[in-house]
């Protein structure tokens, strides 16, 4: 049985990494998916591969105008939106004294402001659909410390999720956050960084990093009607790191 039959979903940062894994699983489970990203080449190729139930829209997630365009394109192609996965995000692994204000504000705009804009933009469409589910991808660094900038914004996403959940519950819109740990995406599993990640994995209680698809299964649950009574909550996918 298709767990997302008749659902229309937007996935930001969906051209690669975790976003790509989410998009593939959503289409497999019956959803019509709008993939957004700045990487037009990869996004277009992925949508073409996934077929008629996928559409790529180029988007700067920190642009209110781009958000309005994504909602318009989604409704024109597939109808009102049921699911939003705020997945797009960046990090600069810099010491706080080396982080410039421009660096910091870029992280804030992409990781935090984009989530606010997405929630605000999609709410009207979800009301037309009779309700919906917003899934904000935070991080374990929305629960414990990490890099300055990245950690700040991921804590903010966690707090925004709870506030938005209270605001939107009367409209039948659920809002939850997902907190991945170390995920084996192409971005981190290469070069010297791959060696560091594999060394760190020995200290994870489950003794390995997660595959993107393992996070996607949690996102799928939250997108589906199976999670109909869950809102304002954190869902942690970290192999036990934050339990230590």
C-alpha positions as CSV (number, residue, x, y, z in Angstrom):
1,X,0.0,0.0,0.0
2,X,1.3,3.5,-0.9
3,X,1.7,5.4,2.3
4,X,1.7,8.8,0.6
5,X,-1.0,8.2,-2.0
6,X,-2.7,11.5,-3.1
7,X,-0.1,13.6,-1.2
8,X,1.6,16.6,-2.8
9,X,5.0,17.2,-1.2
10,X,7.7,19.9,-1.5
11,X,11.2,19.0,-0.5
12,X,13.8,21.7,-0.4
13,X,17.5,21.0,-1.0
14,X,16.1,17.9,-2.8
15,X,18.6,17.5,-5.6
16,X,21.2,15.5,-3.7
17,X,22.1,14.0,-0.3
18,X,19.3,13.5,2.2
19,X,16.8,15.5,0.2
20,X,17.3,13.2,-2.8
21,X,16.7,10.2,-0.6
22,X,13.5,11.7,0.7
23,X,12.3,12.5,-2.8
24,X,13.0,9.0,-4.1
25,X,11.1,7.4,-1.2
26,X,8.2,9.8,-1.4
27,X,7.6,9.1,-5.1
28,X,8.0,5.4,-4.4
29,X,5.3,5.7,-1.8
30,X,2.8,7.4,-4.1
31,X,3.4,11.2,-3.6
32,X,3.7,13.8,-6.2
33,X,6.9,15.7,-5.3
34,X,8.2,19.1,-6.0
35,X,12.0,19.1,-5.7
36,X,13.6,22.5,-5.1
37,X,17.3,23.4,-5.1
38,X,19.8,25.9,-6.5
39,X,21.5,23.0,-8.3
40,X,19.5,23.1,-11.5
41,X,21.4,20.4,-13.3
42,X,21.1,17.7,-10.6
43,X,17.5,18.7,-9.7
44,X,16.3,18.5,-13.2
45,X,18.0,15.2,-13.8
46,X,16.5,13.7,-10.6
47,X,13.0,14.9,-11.5
48,X,13.4,13.4,-15.0
49,X,14.5,10.1,-13.6
50,X,11.6,9.9,-11.1
51,X,9.1,10.5,-13.8
52,X,5.7,12.3,-14.1
53,X,5.2,12.5,-10.4
54,X,8.2,14.7,-9.8
55,X,8.8,18.3,-10.7
56,X,12.0,20.4,-10.3
57,X,11.7,24.1,-9.4
58,X,14.9,26.1,-8.9
59,X,14.7,28.0,-5.6
60,X,16.7,30.2,-3.3
61,X,15.1,29.1,0.0
62,X,15.9,32.5,1.6
63,X,13.8,34.3,-1.0
64,X,10.1,35.1,-0.2
65,X,9.5,35.6,-3.9
66,X,10.9,32.2,-4.7
67,X,8.7,30.5,-2.1
68,X,5.6,32.1,-3.7
69,X,6.7,30.8,-7.0
70,X,7.3,27.2,-5.7
71,X,3.8,27.1,-4.2
72,X,2.2,28.4,-7.4
73,X,4.1,25.8,-9.5
74,X,3.2,23.0,-7.1
75,X,-0.5,23.9,-7.2
76,X,-0.5,24.3,-11.0
77,X,1.1,20.9,-11.5
78,X,-0.4,18.7,-8.8
79,X,-2.8,20.7,-6.6
80,X,-2.7,22.0,-3.0
81,X,0.3,21.0,-1.0
82,X,0.0,18.4,1.8
83,X,3.6,18.0,2.9
84,X,6.6,20.4,3.2
85,X,10.1,19.0,4.1
86,X,12.3,22.0,5.0
87,X,15.5,20.1,4.2
88,X,17.9,22.7,2.7
89,X,20.8,23.6,4.9
90,X,24.5,24.6,5.0
91,X,27.3,24.7,7.6
92,X,30.7,26.4,7.8
93,X,33.0,24.4,10.1
94,X,34.9,27.4,11.4
95,X,36.1,28.5,14.8
96,X,33.9,31.2,16.1
97,X,36.6,33.9,15.9
98,X,37.2,33.0,12.2
99,X,33.5,33.2,11.3
100,X,32.6,36.4,9.5
101,X,29.3,38.2,9.8
102,X,28.6,37.4,6.2
103,X,29.3,33.7,6.9
104,X,27.0,33.8,9.9
105,X,24.1,35.5,8.1
106,X,24.4,33.1,5.2
107,X,23.9,30.2,7.5
108,X,21.0,32.0,9.3
109,X,19.2,32.8,6.0
110,X,19.5,29.3,4.6
111,X,19.0,27.2,7.7
112,X,16.6,29.4,9.7
113,X,14.9,32.1,7.7
114,X,14.1,29.6,5.0
115,X,12.1,27.5,7.4
116,X,10.1,30.5,8.6
117,X,9.4,31.5,4.9
118,X,8.5,27.9,4.0
119,X,6.0,27.6,6.9
120,X,4.4,30.9,6.1
121,X,4.2,30.2,2.3
122,X,2.7,26.7,2.5
123,X,0.1,27.2,5.2
124,X,-2.5,28.6,2.8
125,X,-2.1,25.8,0.4
126,X,-2.3,23.2,3.2
127,X,-5.6,24.8,4.3
128,X,-7.0,24.3,0.8
129,X,-5.8,20.6,1.1
130,X,-7.7,20.2,4.4
131,X,-4.5,20.1,6.5
132,X,-0.9,19.0,6.2
133,X,2.4,18.1,7.7
134,X,5.5,20.3,7.9
135,X,8.8,18.5,8.6
136,X,11.7,20.6,9.6
137,X,15.1,19.0,9.3
138,X,17.1,20.2,12.3
139,X,20.1,18.2,13.6
140,X,21.5,16.7,16.8
141,X,23.1,20.1,16.9
142,X,19.6,21.4,17.6
143,X,19.9,19.4,20.9
144,X,23.6,19.6,21.8
145,X,26.4,22.0,20.9
146,X,28.4,22.0,17.7
147,X,29.7,24.6,15.3
148,X,28.7,28.2,15.9
149,X,26.2,29.3,13.3
150,X,25.0,25.9,12.4
151,X,24.1,25.0,16.0
152,X,22.4,28.3,16.6
153,X,20.2,27.9,13.6
154,X,19.4,24.2,14.3
155,X,18.3,25.1,17.8
156,X,16.2,27.9,16.3
157,X,14.5,25.4,13.9
158,X,13.6,23.2,16.9
159,X,12.0,26.2,18.7
160,X,10.3,27.5,15.6
161,X,8.8,24.0,15.1
162,X,7.2,24.0,18.5
163,X,5.8,27.6,18.1
164,X,4.5,26.9,14.6
165,X,2.9,23.6,15.8
166,X,0.9,25.5,18.4
167,X,-0.1,28.2,15.9
168,X,-1.1,25.9,13.1
169,X,-2.8,23.0,15.0
170,X,-6.2,24.6,14.7
171,X,-5.8,24.6,10.9
172,X,-5.1,20.8,10.9
173,X,-1.4,21.4,10.1
174,X,1.2,19.4,12.0
175,X,4.8,20.6,12.5
176,X,7.6,18.4,13.7
177,X,11.4,18.4,13.6
178,X,13.8,15.6,12.7
179,X,17.3,15.6,14.2
180,X,19.8,13.5,12.2
181,X,23.2,12.6,13.6
182,X,26.1,11.7,11.3
183,X,24.7,10.8,7.9
184,X,26.7,9.2,5.0
185,X,26.0,11.8,2.4
186,X,28.4,12.4,-0.5
187,X,29.3,15.8,1.0
188,X,31.0,14.3,4.1
189,X,32.1,10.8,2.9
190,X,35.0,11.9,0.8
191,X,38.7,12.7,1.3
192,X,40.2,13.4,4.7
193,X,36.7,14.1,6.1
194,X,35.7,10.6,5.3
195,X,38.6,9.3,7.5
196,X,37.5,11.6,10.4
197,X,33.9,10.5,10.1
198,X,34.8,6.8,10.1
199,X,37.0,7.4,13.2
200,X,34.1,9.2,15.0
201,X,31.7,6.4,14.1
202,X,33.6,4.1,16.5
203,X,32.3,6.3,19.4
204,X,28.6,6.1,18.2
205,X,26.7,3.6,20.4
206,X,25.6,1.8,17.2
207,X,29.2,1.9,15.9
208,X,28.3,3.2,12.4
209,X,27.0,6.3,10.6
210,X,23.4,6.5,9.2
211,X,22.5,6.1,5.6
212,X,20.3,8.9,4.2
213,X,17.5,6.4,3.6
214,X,17.3,5.7,7.4
215,X,16.4,9.4,8.0
216,X,14.0,9.2,5.0
217,X,12.0,6.5,6.8
218,X,11.3,8.8,9.7
219,X,10.4,11.7,7.4
220,X,8.1,9.4,5.5
221,X,6.3,8.5,8.8
222,X,5.8,12.2,9.6
223,X,4.6,12.9,6.1
224,X,2.0,10.1,6.3
225,X,-1.3,9.9,8.1
226,X,0.4,7.4,10.4
227,X,1.7,10.3,12.5
228,X,-1.7,12.0,12.7
229,X,-1.4,12.8,16.4
230,X,2.2,13.9,16.5
231,X,3.0,17.7,16.4
232,X,5.5,20.0,18.0
233,X,7.9,17.0,18.6
234,X,11.5,16.1,18.0
235,X,12.4,12.8,16.2
236,X,16.0,11.9,16.7
237,X,17.9,9.7,14.2
238,X,21.5,9.5,15.6
239,X,22.4,5.9,16.5
240,X,22.3,6.9,20.2
241,X,24.8,9.8,20.2
242,X,22.6,12.1,22.3
243,X,21.7,9.3,24.7
244,X,25.3,9.2,26.0
